[in-house]
Amino acid sequence: MADSQPGIATQLRQLYQSVQDEAIPDRFLSLLEKLDQAEQQADQALRIKDSAQ
């Protein structure tokens, strides 16, 4: 069993590297951008509400 561990570790490193190298899908990037915009709007609305009090 000890002989198979270095092979497994190498395969896991290769798998991890291949995932890191994958491009982020455009649809996911678009969703992240919309989330950022919604958070900015919520923060801005909260600041306006706090300054009105």
Backbone as CSV, one residue per row, in Angstrom:
resi,resn,N_x,N_y,N_z,CA_x,CA_y,CA_z,C_x,C_y,C_z
1,MET,0.829,-1.196,0.000,0.000,0.000,0.000,0.864,1.247,0.000
2,ALA,1.997,1.218,0.682,2.886,2.384,0.731,3.395,2.732,-0.662
3,ASP,3.545,1.739,-1.533,4.029,1.996,-2.888,3.009,2.779,-3.716
4,SER,1.718,2.642,-3.432,0.699,3.312,-4.228,0.497,4.770,-3.813
5,GLN,0.907,5.158,-2.634,0.674,6.513,-2.150,1.375,7.590,-2.978
6,PRO,2.641,7.425,-3.346,3.240,8.479,-4.179,2.502,8.653,-5.511
7,GLY,2.005,7.573,-6.070,1.243,7.662,-7.308,-0.051,8.428,-7.105
8,ILE,-0.715,8.166,-6.007,-1.960,8.859,-5.699,-1.685,10.337,-5.468
9,ALA,-0.633,10.645,-4.734,-0.295,12.047,-4.468,0.002,12.789,-5.766
10,THR,0.714,12.149,-6.652,1.029,12.764,-7.944,-0.240,12.997,-8.748
11,GLN,-1.121,12.017,-8.759,-2.384,12.159,-9.493,-3.250,13.272,-8.909
12,LEU,-3.281,13.371,-7.581,-4.061,14.434,-6.952,-3.486,15.812,-7.279
13,ARG,-2.161,15.926,-7.288,-1.529,17.201,-7.668,-1.877,17.570,-9.105
14,GLN,-1.832,16.594,-9.993,-2.156,16.846,-11.397,-3.625,17.260,-11.549
15,LEU,-4.515,16.597,-10.833,-5.929,16.943,-10.889,-6.155,18.358,-10.364
16,TYR,-5.545,18.675,-9.236,-5.686,20.007,-8.653,-5.161,21.066,-9.624
17,GLN,-4.021,20.807,-10.228,-3.446,21.754,-11.182,-4.358,21.934,-12.391
18,SER,-4.959,20.864,-12.877,-5.833,20.976,-14.047,-7.073,21.799,-13.721
19,VAL,-7.579,21.672,-12.488,-8.739,22.466,-12.080,-8.351,23.938,-11.971
20,GLN,-7.170,24.212,-11.434,-6.699,25.592,-11.324,-6.541,26.238,-12.691
21,ASP,-6.157,25.467,-13.672,-5.892,26.002,-15.001,-7.164,26.228,-15.823
22,GLU,-8.291,25.691,-15.368,-9.537,25.842,-16.121,-10.008,27.284,-16.081
23,ALA,-10.562,27.736,-17.172,-11.116,29.084,-17.234,-12.452,29.124,-16.487
24,ILE,-12.766,30.294,-15.956,-14.050,30.468,-15.281,-15.099,30.731,-16.352
25,PRO,-16.198,29.984,-16.349,-17.240,30.171,-17.374,-17.811,31.595,-17.340
26,ASP,-18.124,32.124,-18.516,-18.659,33.479,-18.633,-19.935,33.647,-17.810
27,ARG,-20.777,32.647,-17.798,-22.041,32.735,-17.049,-21.767,32.920,-15.561
28,PHE,-20.776,32.219,-15.041,-20.432,32.342,-13.630,-19.854,33.723,-13.338
29,LEU,-19.007,34.228,-14.234,-18.445,35.569,-14.070,-19.554,36.621,-14.070
30,SER,-20.540,36.434,-14.923,-21.670,37.358,-14.986,-22.456,37.334,-13.677
31,LEU,-22.675,36.165,-13.129,-23.384,36.060,-11.852,-22.599,36.723,-10.727
32,LEU,-21.280,36.554,-10.724,-20.454,37.204,-9.709,-20.520,38.721,-9.830
33,GLU,-20.531,39.220,-11.052,-20.626,40.657,-11.286,-21.970,41.195,-10.776
34,LYS,-23.047,40.469,-11.041,-24.363,40.892,-10.557,-24.409,40.892,-9.036
35,LEU,-23.779,39.910,-8.412,-23.725,39.857,-6.957,-22.966,41.056,-6.410
36,ASP,-21.840,41.386,-7.010,-21.068,42.551,-6.585,-21.894,43.825,-6.691
37,GLN,-22.619,43.971,-7.783,-23.455,45.160,-7.973,-24.559,45.225,-6.919
38,ALA,-25.190,44.105,-6.636,-26.257,44.068,-5.635,-25.705,44.420,-4.250
39,GLU,-24.528,43.918,-3.924,-23.912,44.235,-2.631,-23.584,45.719,-2.537
40,GLN,-23.065,46.299,-3.616,-22.740,47.725,-3.621,-24.003,48.559,-3.439
41,GLN,-25.076,48.176,-4.118,-26.336,48.908,-3.994,-26.899,48.800,-2.581
42,ALA,-26.797,47.625,-1.984,-27.290,47.429,-0.622,-26.462,48.265,0.359
43,ASP,-25.152,48.277,0.179,-24.284,49.090,1.048,-24.612,50.567,0.908
44,GLN,-24.815,51.005,-0.322,-25.131,52.400,-0.575,-26.488,52.768,0.044
45,ALA,-27.471,51.911,-0.093,-28.789,52.160,0.489,-28.704,52.218,2.010
46,LEU,-27.880,51.373,2.589,-27.714,51.362,4.050,-27.045,52.651,4.509
47,ARG,-26.041,53.128,3.765,-25.369,54.375,4.127,-26.335,55.556,4.045
48,ILE,-27.161,55.566,3.027,-28.146,56.648,2.865,-29.141,56.613,4.017
49,LYS,-29.595,55.418,4.368,-30.549,55.260,5.476,-29.929,55.717,6.783
50,ASP,-28.672,55.329,7.029,-27.994,55.704,8.271,-27.757,57.209,8.344
51,SER,-27.441,57.840,7.226,-27.178,59.281,7.239,-28.456,60.083,7.378
52,ALA,-29.611,59.508,7.045,-30.892,60.199,7.155,-31.391,60.218,8.597
53,GLN,-30.838,59.345,9.425,-31.332,59.260,10.819,-30.678,60.284,11.686
